[in-house]
Amino acid sequence: MGTRIVKRNPIKTSFYLVGVLICLFFTGFKVNETQRQEYAREIAKFDHSELNNVEWELDKSYNNYYRSRGWFFSCNAACQENYRVYQGWQREYDLLKRTESSVEAAAKSKL
């Protein structure tokens, strides 16, 4: 059965074998100490504790919103207010995540 598949699909099989060999023998590029220090310096520019705090507040505000919802997804004034608070934290979290991604991309470009 296996030989029949190889004979029917020689190009796919050869690409598969080349890929396996590349995975086995290619170890990547070495990063020297100065590049590593520069990467760490770039990553240190971003305050991860602020992101963690905002993520915690986002989760807390979502739970408040979820608990204040009524039956069959009805939402009264208190629920609407909780939803607005949740959306505010969501916007702040998204902004911080974009900032973190850009800092990480800049740091990785140094490698």
N, C-alpha and C positions, 0 to 999 in steps of 0.2 A: 504494500500500500504506500509506504513512504517513498520508495523509488519511483513509483508511478507519478506522484505529486511533483517530485523533482524533475522528472522528464517532461512533464506537461508545462511547468512553470520555471524554466531555467533562469530567467532574468530576476524574477522575484526571489528565488532561492539564493542566487548569487548576491543580490543586494542585502538579503537577510544575513548571510554569512559574513559579508564585509562589515556590516554594522556590528555584529557580535565581536568580530576581531578588533574593530576600533574601540569598542567598549572595554575589551579585555586589556589592550595594550596602551591605550592613550590615557595618560594620567593627568593631563591638564597643564597649565602654565604655572611656573613657580612665581610666588609673590615674594619680593625681597622685603627686608625689614623697614626700609624707608616708605615703601608703598603701604605696608601694613599700618605703620604709624600715621600716615596721612589719611588713610581710610578711617582709622579710629578717631582721629581729630575731627574729621568731617561728620561722623556719626554722633560725636559728643555735642555737636552744635544744636541738636534737637533735644528738647526736654520731654523725655518719655513719661515722666511722672505726671505732667500736665495731661497728656493723652490718656493715661490710665485713670486719672480723676474724672475727666470728661466722659470716658467710657462708663465709669461707675455711675455717674449722674444720669447718663443716657439710659442705662439699664433700670435705674431706680424710677426715672420719669416714665419709662414705658410700662413698668409694673403698676405705677399709679394710674396711668391712663387705662390699662387693661382691666384693673379692678373697678374702675369707675364706670365702665361701659355697662349698658343695660342688656336686657334680653334681646336676642335677634339683632344685635349690632346697633341698637338704638343708643343715642348719645345726647344727654341733657347738657345744661350749661356748665356744670362742674366737669363733665367729661370733655366738653369742648376746650375748656381752659387747660385741663391736663394734656390734651392732645397738642395744643399750641406750645405748651412747655416742652413736651417731647420733641416736637418739630424743631424748636430752638436748639435743644441739645444735639439733635441729629445734624443740623447745619454746622454747628461748631465742631462736632466730631468729624464730619466729612472734610471740613477745612483743615483740621489738624492732620487727618490721614493723608490728604493731598500734599501737605507740607512735608510730612514724614517721607512720603514716596519721592518727592523731588530731592530732598536731602540725601536719601539713600541712593537715588540714581546718580547724583553728583559725586557721592563717595565711591560708588562702583565704577564711575568713569575714570577715577584715579588709579584703578588697579590695572 
